[in-house]
Amino acid sequence: MKILSSNTTRIDTSPATGGVARPEERRPAVSPTSSAAARDAGTVRIDPRASLLAAAESSMADAPEIDMARIAEIKQAIAEGRFEIDSRRVAERLAGSVRDLILTRSN
């Protein structure tokens, strides 16, 4: 025996909405007024920051790996008071880093 009512609830099994919805509450999965969205549906846009990320990853690949033995050696030298800092070498490397940064940003 079937009981029919005009106020029955239907189960929406479409992947767009899912769940339980009354017929008057169902909406289409894609808006018919979104012609721009339909036109761009096959277009892939990459955020400009993605190229910066790719550049950072490639520069990290060129960076030397951490030498834990060298770090332990430097820590020991600092603890024993025999670690000397060559200020000229530090200044030269800092100036080189700044030069590289300026050249990279000007391109």
N, C-alpha and C positions, 0 to 999 in steps of 0.2 A: 504494500500500500504506500503510495506517494503522497506527501503533503506539499503542495505548491503554495508559495507565497511570493508576492511581488517584492518583499523586503528581505530576500535571502542574501546571504554573504557568499561571495565567490572567492575562490583561492586563485591568486594570480601566480602562475608558475614561471613567468618570464624572468630571465636573468637580470633585467634592468631594474625591476622594483622588488619582486619577490614578496612573500608574506600574504596577508589577507587584506582585501580591499573591496569596497562596494563598487558596483559598476560605475556610479557617478563620480567616484574618486579616482578612477584609473586615468593616468596620463600617458601620453605617448613617450617612448624612450628618447626620441630625438625631436626637438622642437622644429616645426616646419618653417619657422621664420628665420632659422639660422643658416642662411645661404652662404655666409662667409665661412661658417664652420664646415659646411659641406664642401665648399670649394677648397679649403685648406686641409681636408681630411687626409690627403695623401702627402702632405708636406711635413718634413721634419725640420724643426728649428733647433739649433744648438746655441745655448747661451754663450755669449762672448767670454764669459769667465771660464768656460771649458778649455779654451786655448791657453789661458794662464795656468790652469791646473795641469794641462799636458806639459807645458814648459817646465813647471816646477817638478813634475815627476821625472822628466828627462834629466834635469840638472841634479836631482837626487841620485839618479842611477849612476852619474859620473862621479859622485862624491865618494871619497874613500871610506871604507868600513871602519868602525871603531876598533882601535887596537887596545884591548883591555890590559894587555901586558904593559904597554907604554903608559897607560893611565896609572896603573899600580906603581910603576917606576917613578912617575912624577909625584904621586902622593907621598911615596917614601922619601923622596928628595926634599919635599916641602917639610915633612915631619922632622927630618934630620937637620933642616936649616941650610942645606947645600944647593937649593934650587935658585938659579940666577935667571933674571928676566933681561933679555936683550931688548932694550927700549927702541933701538934703531930698527931692529927686525920687526917688532910689533908695529911701529909707525909705517914702515914700508908696506907691510901686508894690509894695514888699515887703508892706506892711501890707494893701494891696488884695488881693494874691494869697493871703495867709493868711486874710483874711476870706472870700474866695470858696471856699477849700478847706474852711473850717469850715462854711459854709452848705451846701455840696454834700454833706458827710458827715452832716450832721444831717437831711437829707431822706431 
